[in-house]
Amino acid sequence: MTRRTEWPGGPAEPGDGPEFAGGPTDGSAYEPGTGRGARSGRRSRGGADTGAGFGERGGRRARSGTRSSGSPSSSRAERGEPRDQRDKGEPRDPVEQARNICLRLLTGTPRTRKQLADALRKREIPDEAAEEVLARFEDVGLIDDAAFAGAWVESRHHGRGLARRALVRELRTKGVDSSVIDEAVGRLDADQEEETARELVARKLRSTRGLDRDKRLRRLAGMLARKGYGEGMALRVVRQALEEEGEDTEGLDEPF
């Protein structure tokens, strides 16, 4: 038994009936029984409407799925702007913007006040708004240059073997106050610094075997110098390490 299909006199509505691959795309009406035809009102591959309209029912569907031209843009909502500001089209409050920037930068890693201030200036946050947010963050402990400096010294000395001189240089580039730097690096005494230097030389010593004595000296002492160790300490530590390997260290008291 053949089922009779009622075909409307107007163009077909989107979503009614099956999909037909390879049908015409010129807007012609479907011919029952031929397996051919275009879905009027569908968009062509280029995105243009191929039909003149959807009729009364199709028009209601189109209107129900489309926001009026006077509606607020969804792109602003996606950016997270407050609804009242989206509706009015007003710019974001610079204090709120500064606060959000600082919170993002502090996520996962501590930063100094200067680092945050530089970031706000780069994003053209007004100085007054930036100062308000930075002061508030200091009050609640989100910005603490002393804690930052202490953690930096601990991490960089034990993790990278940096000496006090190198640590001071790094903290200065991050905008930490000199008095705060002095207090942080002062926790490293000379004995601890020299012990770290010996460990660094011991790890590097094996890779210099086979080289002549002077070349070994320059390579090992140069490694310590790049990490901020003074010339006197570097020479003393390297000489002792070479002596323990049986090297003749006569004349190695000269500066390298």
Rosetta blueprint (number, residue, H / E / L):
1 M L
2 T L
3 R L
4 R L
5 T L
6 E L
7 W L
8 P L
9 G L
10 G L
11 P L
12 A L
13 E L
14 P L
15 G L
16 D L
17 G L
18 P L
19 E L
20 F L
21 A L
22 G L
23 G L
24 P L
25 T L
26 D L
27 G L
28 S L
29 A L
30 Y L
31 E E
32 P L
33 G L
34 T L
35 G L
36 R E
37 G L
38 A L
39 R L
40 S L
41 G L
42 R L
43 R E
44 S L
45 R L
46 G L
47 G L
48 A L
49 D E
50 T L
51 G L
52 A L
53 G L
54 F L
55 G H
56 E H
57 R H
58 G H
59 G H
60 R H
61 R H
62 A H
63 R H
64 S H
65 G L
66 T L
67 R L
68 S L
69 S L
70 G L
71 S L
72 P L
73 S L
74 S H
75 S H
76 R H
77 A H
78 E H
79 R L
80 G L
81 E L
82 P L
83 R H
84 D H
85 Q H
86 R H
87 D H
88 K H
89 G L
90 E L
91 P L
92 R L
93 D L
94 P H
95 V H
96 E H
97 Q H
98 A H
99 R H
100 N H
101 I H
102 C H
103 L H
104 R H
105 L H
106 L H
107 T L
108 G L
109 T L
110 P L
111 R L
112 T L
113 R H
114 K H
115 Q H
116 L H
117 A H
118 D H
119 A H
120 L H
121 R H
122 K H
123 R L
124 E L
125 I L
126 P L
127 D H
128 E H
129 A H
130 A H
131 E H
132 E H
133 V H
134 L H
135 A H
136 R H
137 F H
138 E H
139 D H
140 V L
141 G L
142 L L
143 I L
144 D L
145 D H
146 A H
147 A H
148 F H
149 A H
150 G H
151 A H
152 W H
153 V H
154 E H
155 S H
156 R H
157 H H
158 H H
159 G H
160 R H
161 G L
162 L L
163 A L
164 R H
165 R H
166 A H
167 L H
168 V H
169 R H
170 E H
171 L H
172 R H
173 T H
174 K L
175 G L
176 V L
177 D L
178 S H
179 S H
180 V H
181 I H
182 D H
183 E H
184 A H
185 V H
186 G L
187 R L
188 L L
189 D L
190 A H
191 D H
192 Q H
193 E H
194 E H
195 E H
196 T H
197 A H
198 R H
199 E H
200 L H
201 V H
202 A H
203 R H
204 K H
205 L H
206 R H
207 S H
208 T H
209 R L
210 G L
211 L L
212 D L
213 R H
214 D H
215 K H
216 R H
217 L H
218 R H
219 R H
220 L H
221 A H
222 G H
223 M H
224 L H
225 A H
226 R H
227 K L
228 G L
229 Y L
230 G L
231 E H
232 G H
233 M H
234 A H
235 L H
236 R H
237 V H
238 V H
239 R H
240 Q H
241 A H
242 L H
243 E H
244 E H
245 E L
246 G L
247 E L
248 D L
249 T L
250 E L
251 G L
252 L L
253 D L
254 E L
255 P L
256 F L
